[in-house]
């Protein structure tokens, strides 16, 4: 993707709606910001300690969680863990924001789920190099996304509890 086409392209993405044209251009002038992946390629790995986030510009990304039921007392199982698709995200979505904010290990693996995936990668260093107006807008978008994710997880948790209660009652 060329810079000019990317600037035009991101005009329609919710993450960048509050950015001025000059802020969008300034953002895209940073080196190493744009990355491309092919289907199946890993973008981030669960457990990795990295502090950057991604905004999906093109394609679909699958978020996967590895589940290992055989981990006891800090011992790691040599058996293959089960990997579960948590969510598929599309153009305009962000991921990796928790590690950017907290510097904690990645809690999911992200892989390109479509033929061509393009993302904007925003590292802590890149974030710190921006003018305050851009930093503030990115931080606002992160807070909004975290609040949306929390609300979505609460809704899913309530649904799961309801399903479990119904199944338990039907067995009585």
C-alpha positions in Angstrom: 0.0 0.0 0.0 1.4 3.4 -0.9 1.3 6.2 1.7 -1.1 8.4 -0.4 -3.5 5.5 -0.9 -3.3 4.6 2.8 -4.0 8.2 3.9 -7.1 8.1 1.7 -8.0 4.7 2.9 -7.8 5.4 6.7 -10.2 8.3 6.3 -13.1 5.8 6.6 -11.7 3.8 9.6 -13.4 4.6 13.0 -10.0 4.5 14.7 -8.8 7.5 12.7 -12.1 9.6 12.5 -11.0 12.2 15.0 -7.6 12.7 13.3 -7.0 15.7 11.1 -5.6 15.2 7.6 -2.1 16.4 8.7 -2.2 14.1 11.7 -3.0 11.1 9.5 -0.2 12.1 7.2 2.2 12.6 10.1 1.2 9.2 11.5 1.9 7.4 8.2 5.3 9.0 7.7 6.8 6.9 10.5 9.2 4.2 9.2 8.2 0.6 9.7 4.6 1.4 10.5 3.0 -0.6 7.7 3.2 -4.4 7.6 1.8 -7.0 5.3 1.0 -10.7 6.0 -0.2 -13.6 3.9 -2.9 -16.1 5.1 -1.7 -18.2 8.0 1.2 -16.0 8.9 1.6 -15.2 12.6 1.4 -11.5 13.5 1.7 -11.9 17.3 2.3 -14.9 19.4 0.6 -15.7 22.7 3.1 -15.3 25.6 5.4 -12.9 23.7 6.4 -9.8 25.5 6.0 -6.9 23.1 4.6 -3.4 23.5 2.8 -2.4 20.3 -0.6 -2.6 18.8 -2.0 -3.1 15.3 -4.8 -1.5 13.3 -6.2 -3.7 10.5 -6.2 -1.9 7.2 -6.9 -4.8 4.9 -8.1 -8.3 5.3 -9.2 -10.4 8.3 -7.2 -11.4 11.4 -8.0 -14.4 13.6 -7.3 -14.2 17.3 -6.5 -17.6 18.9 -6.0 -18.7 22.5 -3.9 -21.7 23.3 -5.5 -23.8 26.1 -3.5 -26.4 27.9 -5.5 -28.3 30.5 -2.4 -30.3 31.6 -0.5 -27.5 33.3 -0.2 -28.1 37.0 2.0 -26.5 39.6 3.9 -24.5 37.1 4.9 -27.5 35.0 4.5 -27.3 31.3 3.0 -30.2 29.5 4.7 -31.7 26.5 1.3 -32.5 24.9 0.0 -30.2 22.2 -2.2 -27.6 23.6 -5.6 -26.9 22.1 -5.9 -23.7 20.1 -9.3 -22.0 20.1 -10.4 -19.3 17.7 -11.6 -16.5 20.0 -12.6 -14.0 17.4 -12.1 -12.8 13.8 -11.5 -9.1 13.4 -11.7 -7.1 10.2 -10.8 -3.8 8.7 -10.6 -0.9 11.2 -10.2 -3.2 14.2 -7.3 -3.0 16.7 -5.5 -5.7 18.6 -2.5 -5.9 20.8 -3.6 -2.9 22.8 -3.4 -4.6 26.2 0.3 -5.4 25.8 1.0 -1.9 24.6 -0.6 -0.4 27.7 0.5 -2.9 30.3 3.7 -4.4 28.9 2.3 -7.8 29.9 2.7 -10.9 27.7 0.4 -11.4 24.8 -2.7 -13.3 25.8 -3.6 -14.5 22.2 -1.9 -15.4 18.9 -3.0 -13.3 15.9 -2.7 -14.8 12.4 -3.7 -13.5 9.0 -7.0 -15.1 8.2 -7.4 -13.9 4.7 -5.2 -13.9 1.6 -3.7 -10.4 2.1 -3.6 -8.6 5.4 -2.2 -5.1 5.9 -1.8 -3.5 9.3 -0.5 -0.4 10.9 1.9 -1.3 13.8 2.2 1.3 16.5 5.0 0.7 19.0 5.5 2.6 22.3 8.4 4.4 20.8 6.4 5.5 17.8 3.5 6.5 20.1 5.9 8.6 22.3 7.4 10.3 19.2 4.0 11.8 18.2 2.8 15.3 19.0 0.5 15.4 22.1 -2.6 15.8 19.9 -2.0 12.5 18.1 -1.0 10.7 21.4 -4.3 11.9 23.0 -6.4 10.7 20.1 -4.7 7.3 20.1 -5.2 7.0 23.9 -8.8 7.9 23.6 -9.3 5.2 20.9 -7.6 2.7 23.1 -9.8 3.5 26.1 -12.9 3.3 23.9 -11.8 -0.1 22.5 -11.0 -1.5 26.0 -14.4 -0.4 27.2 -16.1 -2.0 24.2 -14.2 -5.2 24.7 -15.0 -5.3 28.5 -18.7 -4.8 27.7 -18.6 -7.5 25.0 -16.9 -9.9 27.5 -19.4 -9.2 30.2 -22.3 -9.9 27.8 -20.6 -13.2 26.7 -20.0 -14.2 30.3 -23.7 -13.6 31.2 -24.7 -15.7 28.2 -22.4 -18.6 29.2 -23.6 -18.5 32.8 -27.2 -18.7 31.6 -26.4 -21.7 29.3 -24.5 -23.5 32.1 -27.4 -22.9 34.6 -29.9 -24.3 32.1 -27.8 -27.4 31.4 -27.2 -28.0 35.1 -31.0 -27.7 35.8 -31.8 -30.0 33.0 -29.6 -32.7 34.6 -31.3 -32.5 38.0 
